Amino acid sequence: MASQKQSAEEHPPIQAGKAFVEQLTDTGKQLNSTNVDFLKIDVETALTFTGLALETDNQEKKERNRKNARKAYDTIRQLWNKVTFTPSEETFMHEKLGRLKNDLELLGEKF
């Protein structure tokens, strides 16, 4: 009887450990999803900057928007390998990042 009681008492820490691991896994997935969303928003914002830069004749605005877009591009490239994309998210990001790079090259950026 004493060995059954001892065995039952040993399982709660294991269960708590499993729950903790599941919680960490869920938190990691949530963080990844948030980071993917951030990168999607960042690339869209950067494309807005390049669009404004390409449309204006005002050199100051053009330069400011180009710099903002390049900063976003560099940030996205830096964070790219720190997130896990679904296939559709990766396709979306490749398409948008390619367009952003092309716009930046039109604005005089070198890669």
N, C-alpha and C positions, 0 to 999 in steps of 0.2 A: 504494500500500500504506500509506503514511504517513497519507494522508487517511482511510482506513478505520479505522486504529488510533485516530486522533484522534476520529473520530465515535463509535466504541464507547466511548471514555473519557468522552465528554460525556453519555452516557445514564445511567450510574449515579447522578449527582446528581439527575437528573429522576426516576428511579425512587425514590430515597430521599425526594424531595420528595412524591411521590404517596403513599408509605407513611406519611409524617408527616401529610399531610392526612387520609388515611383513619383514622389513629389519633386525630387530633383530632376527627373526625366521630363516631367510635365513642365517644370519651370524652364528647362533648357529649350524645349520645343516652343514655348511661348516667347522666349527671348529671341530665338531664331526667326520666328514669324514677325515679331516686331522689327527686327533688323532688316528683314526682306522688305517689309512695308516702307521703312525709312529709305532704303535704297531706291525703291520704285518712285517714291515721292521726290527724292533728290534728283533722279534722272529727269523726271518730268519738269521740275523746277529749272534745272539747268537748260533744258530745251526751250523753256520760256525765255530765259536769259539770252540764249543764242538767237532766238527768233526776233527778240527786240533789238539785239545788236545788229542783226542783218538788215533790219528794216529802217533803221534810223540813219540820218545824215549827220547827226550830232556826234562828233568824235568823242566827246567826254562820255556820253551815254553809251556809245559803242564800246569804248574801252572798259568802262565799269562793268557792263553786262558780260563782256568777253571774260574778264577776270573772274567774275562770280561763277560763270559757267565752267571755266577751267578748274577752279577750286573744287567745285562739285564733282567734276570728272575725276580729278585726282583722289578725292575722298572715296568715291565709289570704287575705283580701282584698288585702293588700299584695303577696303573692307570686303571686297569681292570674295576672297578665299576664307573669310571668317564666318560665312553663312552657308547654309545648304538650301539650294533652290529646288523647287519641283521642276520637272521638265518644262512645263508651260511658263513658269516664272523665269527660268533661265533663257528660254527663247525670247520672251518679252524684253528682258534686260539686255541680251545681246543685240537685239534689233534697235532698242532705244540708245544704247551706248554707242553703237556704230553710227547712228544718225548724229548723236552729239559730237562724236569725234570728227565726223565729216564737216559739221557746221563750224566747229572750232578751227579746223584747217582752213575753211573759207575765210575765217576771221584772222588768219595769219599765225595760228598756233602751230608749233612744230612738235612732233612726237618721235 
